[in-house]
Amino acid sequence: MSESKARSQKPFEACLPEEARQHLRAAGEELRKSVQALLPEGFVKHQKQARKEVLLAWRSLIDAALERLEESESKA
């Protein structure tokens, strides 16, 4: 990753002291936990499974595209 891209992803790194950044990260983690606590227990499990199925679908599309590419190369 280029230095300018890394810098743009952490725009406040130079402005904020490390202690403040640690507190912000901890606050974000606690916020995520509180939102997760509001959701039904099975929701997170189904959300993860749905994400996995989407990734598997993309994998199968990529595999099919690679097979078609290999078939066309072998015919040429």
N, CA, C and O atoms as CSV, one atom per row, in Angstrom:
chain,resi,resn,atom,element,x,y,z
A,1,MET,N,N,0.853,-1.169,0.000
A,1,MET,CA,C,0.000,0.000,0.000
A,1,MET,C,C,0.893,1.225,0.000
A,1,MET,O,O,1.872,1.292,0.744
A,2,SER,N,N,0.554,2.188,-0.833
A,2,SER,CA,C,1.384,3.373,-0.901
A,2,SER,C,C,1.228,4.204,0.364
A,2,SER,O,O,0.230,4.109,1.078
A,3,GLU,N,N,2.246,5.024,0.621
A,3,GLU,CA,C,2.237,5.829,1.844
A,3,GLU,C,C,1.090,6.835,1.837
A,3,GLU,O,O,0.472,7.074,2.875
A,4,SER,N,N,0.795,7.431,0.670
A,4,SER,CA,C,-0.284,8.428,0.615
A,4,SER,C,C,-1.641,7.778,0.848
A,4,SER,O,O,-2.512,8.381,1.475
A,5,LYS,N,N,-1.835,6.553,0.353
A,5,LYS,CA,C,-3.097,5.865,0.577
A,5,LYS,C,C,-3.234,5.492,2.053
A,5,LYS,O,O,-4.311,5.640,2.631
A,6,ALA,N,N,-2.162,5.014,2.658
A,6,ALA,CA,C,-2.201,4.658,4.077
A,6,ALA,C,C,-2.501,5.893,4.911
A,6,ALA,O,O,-3.248,5.816,5.886
A,7,ARG,N,N,-1.930,7.021,4.542
A,7,ARG,CA,C,-2.171,8.256,5.268
A,7,ARG,C,C,-3.631,8.687,5.153
A,7,ARG,O,O,-4.211,9.162,6.130
A,8,SER,N,N,-4.240,8.526,3.959
A,8,SER,CA,C,-5.617,8.958,3.769
A,8,SER,C,C,-6.592,8.074,4.537
A,8,SER,O,O,-7.696,8.519,4.852
A,9,GLN,N,N,-6.219,6.845,4.844
A,9,GLN,CA,C,-7.082,5.961,5.605
A,9,GLN,C,C,-7.009,6.257,7.101
A,9,GLN,O,O,-7.882,5.824,7.854
A,10,LYS,N,N,-6.006,6.971,7.535
A,10,LYS,CA,C,-5.847,7.344,8.943
A,10,LYS,C,C,-5.582,8.845,9.013
A,10,LYS,O,O,-4.483,9.267,9.373
A,11,PRO,N,N,-6.592,9.655,8.669
A,11,PRO,CA,C,-6.336,11.093,8.540
A,11,PRO,C,C,-5.999,11.802,9.844
A,11,PRO,O,O,-5.381,12.866,9.814
A,12,PHE,N,N,-6.389,11.240,11.000
A,12,PHE,CA,C,-6.157,11.930,12.263
A,12,PHE,C,C,-4.945,11.397,13.016
A,12,PHE,O,O,-4.683,11.810,14.146
A,13,GLU,N,N,-4.215,10.492,12.402
A,13,GLU,CA,C,-3.096,9.870,13.105
A,13,GLU,C,C,-2.073,10.901,13.572
A,13,GLU,O,O,-1.567,10.808,14.691
A,14,ALA,N,N,-1.771,11.863,12.744
A,14,ALA,CA,C,-0.775,12.864,13.111
A,14,ALA,C,C,-1.349,13.914,14.060
A,14,ALA,O,O,-0.602,14.571,14.784
A,15,CYS,N,N,-2.669,14.071,14.059
A,15,CYS,CA,C,-3.308,15.129,14.856
A,15,CYS,C,C,-3.651,14.685,16.270
A,15,CYS,O,O,-3.635,15.496,17.196
A,16,LEU,N,N,-3.958,13.414,16.441
A,16,LEU,CA,C,-4.421,12.928,17.737
A,16,LEU,C,C,-3.330,12.166,18.465
A,16,LEU,O,O,-2.590,11.398,17.851
A,17,PRO,N,N,-3.227,12.371,19.756
A,17,PRO,CA,C,-2.266,11.582,20.529
A,17,PRO,C,C,-2.678,10.103,20.541
A,17,PRO,O,O,-3.857,9.778,20.399
A,18,GLU,N,N,-1.719,9.238,20.709
A,18,GLU,CA,C,-1.981,7.792,20.708
A,18,GLU,C,C,-3.040,7.424,21.739
A,18,GLU,O,O,-3.895,6.581,21.469
A,19,GLU,N,N,-2.996,8.044,22.913
A,19,GLU,CA,C,-3.977,7.721,23.952
A,19,GLU,C,C,-5.399,8.024,23.479
A,19,GLU,O,O,-6.317,7.248,23.746
A,20,ALA,N,N,-5.586,9.130,22.790
A,20,ALA,CA,C,-6.911,9.483,22.276
A,20,ALA,C,C,-7.362,8.471,21.231
A,20,ALA,O,O,-8.527,8.073,21.217
A,21,ARG,N,N,-6.452,8.051,20.359
A,21,ARG,CA,C,-6.804,7.047,19.341
A,21,ARG,C,C,-7.200,5.731,19.994
A,21,ARG,O,O,-8.128,5.064,19.537
A,22,GLN,N,N,-6.493,5.350,21.072
A,22,GLN,CA,C,-6.843,4.115,21.780
A,22,GLN,C,C,-8.241,4.203,22.376
A,22,GLN,O,O,-9.008,3.242,22.321
A,23,HIS,N,N,-8.570,5.353,22.943
A,23,HIS,CA,C,-9.905,5.534,23.517
A,23,HIS,C,C,-10.975,5.497,22.419
A,23,HIS,O,O,-12.049,4.929,22.617
A,24,LEU,N,N,-10.685,6.094,21.280
A,24,LEU,CA,C,-11.649,6.070,20.179
A,24,LEU,C,C,-11.869,4.641,19.667
A,24,LEU,O,O,-13.000,4.253,19.373
A,25,ARG,N,N,-10.794,3.868,19.563
A,25,ARG,CA,C,-10.937,2.468,19.141
A,25,ARG,C,C,-11.769,1.685,20.154
A,25,ARG,O,O,-12.638,0.900,19.775
A,26,ALA,N,N,-11.500,1.902,21.446
A,26,ALA,CA,C,-12.255,1.213,22.496
A,26,ALA,C,C,-13.727,1.619,22.456
A,26,ALA,O,O,-14.606,0.779,22.645
A,27,ALA,N,N,-13.999,2.898,22.210
A,27,ALA,CA,C,-15.379,3.374,22.125
A,27,ALA,C,C,-16.089,2.720,20.945
A,27,ALA,O,O,-17.250,2.324,21.055
A,28,GLY,N,N,-15.396,2.610,19.824
A,28,GLY,CA,C,-15.981,1.963,18.651
A,28,GLY,C,C,-16.302,0.500,18.917
A,28,GLY,O,O,-17.349,0.000,18.505
A,29,GLU,N,N,-15.406,-0.175,19.601
A,29,GLU,CA,C,-15.621,-1.585,19.953
A,29,GLU,C,C,-16.836,-1.733,20.867
A,29,GLU,O,O,-17.664,-2.622,20.669
A,30,GLU,N,N,-16.937,-0.864,21.861
A,30,GLU,CA,C,-18.070,-0.930,22.785
A,30,GLU,C,C,-19.380,-0.603,22.077
A,30,GLU,O,O,-20.413,-1.199,22.381
A,31,LEU,N,N,-19.346,0.330,21.142
A,31,LEU,CA,C,-20.546,0.663,20.363
A,31,LEU,C,C,-20.987,-0.548,19.543
A,31,LEU,O,O,-22.173,-0.871,19.481
A,32,ARG,N,N,-20.009,-1.217,18.909
A,32,ARG,CA,C,-20.336,-2.404,18.109
A,32,ARG,C,C,-20.954,-3.486,18.991
A,32,ARG,O,O,-21.916,-4.141,18.590
A,33,LYS,N,N,-20.403,-3.676,20.192
A,33,LYS,CA,C,-20.943,-4.680,21.110
A,33,LYS,C,C,-22.361,-4.321,21.544
A,33,LYS,O,O,-23.215,-5.201,21.658
A,34,SER,N,N,-22.621,-3.029,21.789
A,34,SER,CA,C,-23.958,-2.634,22.243
A,34,SER,C,C,-24.983,-2.818,21.137
A,34,SER,O,O,-26.110,-3.228,21.413
A,35,VAL,N,N,-24.627,-2.530,19.906
A,35,VAL,CA,C,-25.552,-2.745,18.787
A,35,VAL,C,C,-25.796,-4.238,18.615
A,35,VAL,O,O,-26.928,-4.663,18.386
A,36,GLN,N,N,-24.749,-5.023,18.724
A,36,GLN,CA,C,-24.885,-6.474,18.592
A,36,GLN,C,C,-25.788,-7.037,19.690
A,36,GLN,O,O,-26.524,-7.995,19.452
A,37,ALA,N,N,-25.740,-6.456,20.882
A,37,ALA,CA,C,-26.575,-6.922,21.987
A,37,ALA,C,C,-28.058,-6.635,21.733
A,37,ALA,O,O,-28.923,-7.325,22.272
A,38,LEU,N,N,-28.348,-5.635,20.927
A,38,LEU,CA,C,-29.742,-5.307,20.603
A,38,LEU,C,C,-30.365,-6.298,19.619
A,38,LEU,O,O,-31.585,-6.454,19.567
A,39,LEU,N,N,-29.523,-6.953,18.854
A,39,LEU,CA,C,-30.017,-7.871,17.825
A,39,LEU,C,C,-30.321,-9.230,18.436
A,39,LEU,O,O,-29.678,-9.641,19.403
A,40,PRO,N,N,-31.305,-9.930,17.869
A,40,PRO,CA,C,-31.568,-11.290,18.357
A,40,PRO,C,C,-30.331,-12.170,18.189
A,40,PRO,O,O,-29.530,-11.961,17.277
A,41,GLU,N,N,-30.184,-13.142,19.064
A,41,GLU,CA,C,-28.989,-13.995,19.069
A,41,GLU,C,C,-28.764,-14.680,17.725
A,41,GLU,O,O,-27.628,-14.752,17.256
A,42,GLY,N,N,-29.809,-15.175,17.110
A,42,GLY,CA,C,-29.661,-15.888,15.843
A,42,GLY,C,C,-29.325,-14.994,14.668
A,42,GLY,O,O,-28.852,-15.471,13.636
A,43,PHE,N,N,-29.567,-13.694,14.815
A,43,PHE,CA,C,-29.331,-12.776,13.703
A,43,PHE,C,C,-27.876,-12.780,13.264
A,43,PHE,O,O,-27.582,-12.875,12.073
A,44,VAL,N,N,-26.971,-12.678,14.217
A,44,VAL,CA,C,-25.544,-12.620,13.899
A,44,VAL,C,C,-25.114,-13.912,13.209
A,44,VAL,O,O,-24.348,-13.879,12.246
A,45,LYS,N,N,-25.603,-15.041,13.698
A,45,LYS,CA,C,-25.263,-16.332,13.090
A,45,LYS,C,C,-25.753,-16.378,11.646
A,45,LYS,O,O,-25.009,-16.787,10.755
A,46,HIS,N,N,-26.992,-15.966,11.406
A,46,HIS,CA,C,-27.540,-15.993,10.048
A,46,HIS,C,C,-26.850,-14.963,9.155
A,46,HIS,O,O,-26.659,-15.200,7.963
A,47,GLN,N,N,-26.482,-13.835,9.723
A,47,GLN,CA,C,-25.781,-12.817,8.945
A,47,GLN,C,C,-24.433,-13.357,8.457
A,47,GLN,O,O,-24.066,-13.163,7.298
A,48,LYS,N,N,-23.701,-14.030,9.340
A,48,LYS,CA,C,-22.412,-14.607,8.958
A,48,LYS,C,C,-22.586,-15.684,7.899
A,48,LYS,O,O,-21.802,-15.766,6.954
A,49,GLN,N,N,-23.618,-16.514,8.060
A,49,GLN,CA,C,-23.869,-17.570,7.084
A,49,GLN,C,C,-24.247,-16.975,5.729
A,49,GLN,O,O,-23.812,-17.467,4.688
A,50,ALA,N,N,-25.055,-15.919,5.743
A,50,ALA,CA,C,-25.432,-15.261,4.494
A,50,ALA,C,C,-24.203,-14.668,3.808
A,50,ALA,O,O,-24.057,-14.780,2.591
A,51,ARG,N,N,-23.328,-14.044,4.575
A,51,ARG,CA,C,-22.096,-13.489,4.010
A,51,ARG,C,C,-21.254,-14.585,3.380
A,51,ARG,O,O,-20.690,-14.400,2.301
A,52,LYS,N,N,-21.169,-15.725,4.053
A,52,LYS,CA,C,-20.401,-16.849,3.521
A,52,LYS,C,C,-21.008,-17.338,2.211
A,52,LYS,O,O,-20.278,-17.626,1.263
A,53,GLU,N,N,-22.338,-17.435,2.146
A,53,GLU,CA,C,-23.001,-17.903,0.925
A,53,GLU,C,C,-22.762,-16.944,-0.241
A,53,GLU,O,O,-22.575,-17.378,-1.378
A,54,VAL,N,N,-22.768,-15.649,0.042
A,54,VAL,CA,C,-22.492,-14.673,-1.025
A,54,VAL,C,C,-21.070,-14.857,-1.544
A,54,VAL,O,O,-20.838,-14.834,-2.753
A,55,LEU,N,N,-20.125,-15.039,-0.637
A,55,LEU,CA,C,-18.737,-15.247,-1.058
A,55,LEU,C,C,-18.589,-16.541,-1.862
A,55,LEU,O,O,-17.849,-16.582,-2.844
A,56,LEU,N,N,-19.291,-17.591,-1.445
A,56,LEU,CA,C,-19.249,-18.844,-2.201
A,56,LEU,C,C,-19.857,-18.672,-3.587
A,56,LEU,O,O,-19.374,-19.258,-4.556
A,57,ALA,N,N,-20.917,-17.868,-3.685
A,57,ALA,CA,C,-21.515,-17.598,-4.992
A,57,ALA,C,C,-20.520,-16.880,-5.900
A,57,ALA,O,O,-20.383,-17.229,-7.072
A,58,TRP,N,N,-19.827,-15.879,-5.361
A,58,TRP,CA,C,-18.807,-15.183,-6.150
A,58,TRP,C,C,-17.696,-16.137,-6.577
A,58,TRP,O,O,-17.205,-16.078,-7.704
A,59,ARG,N,N,-17.309,-17.019,-5.654
A,59,ARG,CA,C,-16.258,-17.993,-5.989
A,59,ARG,C,C,-16.690,-18.870,-7.157
A,59,ARG,O,O,-15.905,-19.135,-8.066
A,60,SER,N,N,-17.960,-19.324,-7.127
A,60,SER,CA,C,-18.421,-20.192,-8.205
A,60,SER,C,C,-18.492,-19.431,-9.528
A,60,SER,O,O,-18.209,-20.004,-10.580
A,61,LEU,N,N,-18.864,-18.156,-9.495
A,61,LEU,CA,C,-18.876,-17.355,-10.720
A,61,LEU,C,C,-17.471,-17.190,-11.286
A,61,LEU,O,O,-17.265,-17.283,-12.496
A,62,ILE,N,N,-16.510,-16.944,-10.405
A,62,ILE,CA,C,-15.122,-16.794,-10.848
A,62,ILE,C,C,-14.593,-18.116,-11.399
A,62,ILE,O,O,-13.917,-18.130,-12.428
A,63,ASP,N,N,-14.895,-19.227,-10.722
A,63,ASP,CA,C,-14.461,-20.541,-11.207
A,63,ASP,C,C,-15.029,-20.836,-12.591
A,63,ASP,O,O,-14.321,-21.339,-13.463
A,64,ALA,N,N,-16.310,-20.524,-12.790
A,64,ALA,CA,C,-16.948,-20.765,-14.091
A,64,ALA,C,C,-16.299,-19.896,-15.170
A,64,ALA,O,O,-16.073,-20.362,-16.287
A,65,ALA,N,N,-16.000,-18.645,-14.843
A,65,ALA,CA,C,-15.353,-17.762,-15.813
A,65,ALA,C,C,-13.963,-18.276,-16.167
A,65,ALA,O,O,-13.563,-18.232,-17.331
A,66,LEU,N,N,-13.220,-18.766,-15.169
A,66,LEU,CA,C,-11.888,-19.322,-15.433
A,66,LEU,C,C,-11.974,-20.568,-16.303
A,66,LEU,O,O,-11.148,-20.762,-17.194
A,67,GLU,N,N,-12.966,-21.411,-16.051
A,67,GLU,CA,C,-13.132,-22.615,-16.876
A,67,GLU,C,C,-13.421,-22.244,-18.323
A,67,GLU,O,O,-12.854,-22.835,-19.243
A,68,ARG,N,N,-14.306,-21.261,-18.530
A,68,ARG,CA,C,-14.609,-20.834,-19.906
A,68,ARG,C,C,-13.366,-20.271,-20.573
A,68,ARG,O,O,-13.127,-20.521,-21.754
A,69,LEU,N,N,-12.574,-19.515,-19.827
A,69,LEU,CA,C,-11.344,-18.947,-20.365
A,69,LEU,C,C,-10.365,-20.057,-20.750
A,69,LEU,O,O,-9.753,-20.005,-21.817
A,70,GLU,N,N,-10.220,-21.055,-19.886
A,70,GLU,CA,C,-9.310,-22.171,-20.169
A,70,GLU,C,C,-9.786,-22.984,-21.366
A,70,GLU,O,O,-8.975,-23.429,-22.179
A,71,GLU,N,N,-11.101,-23.179,-21.478
A,71,GLU,CA,C,-11.652,-23.912,-22.620
A,71,GLU,C,C,-11.389,-23.166,-23.918
A,71,GLU,O,O,-11.025,-23.777,-24.923
A,72,SER,N,N,-11.569,-21.844,-23.906
A,72,SER,CA,C,-11.343,-21.079,-25.125
A,72,SER,C,C,-9.866,-21.043,-25.489
A,72,SER,O,O,-9.528,-20.998,-26.672
A,73,GLU,N,N,-8.982,-21.062,-24.500
A,73,GLU,CA,C,-7.548,-21.099,-24.771
A,73,GLU,C,C,-7.126,-22.442,-25.344
A,73,GLU,O,O,-6.253,-22.503,-26.210
A,74,SER,N,N,-7.748,-23.533,-24.860
A,74,SER,CA,C,-7.355,-24.856,-25.349
A,74,SER,C,C,-7.867,-25.090,-26.782
A,74,SER,O,O,-7.272,-25.872,-27.522
A,75,LYS,N,N,-8.951,-24.429,-27.176
A,75,LYS,CA,C,-9.477,-24.564,-28.537
A,75,LYS,C,C,-8.669,-23.741,-29.527
A,75,LYS,O,O,-8.678,-24.033,-30.723
A,76,ALA,N,N,-7.975,-22.723,-29.053
A,76,ALA,CA,C,-7.226,-21.822,-29.947
A,76,ALA,C,C,-5.908,-22.392,-30.349
A,76,ALA,O,O,-5.164,-21.757,-31.096
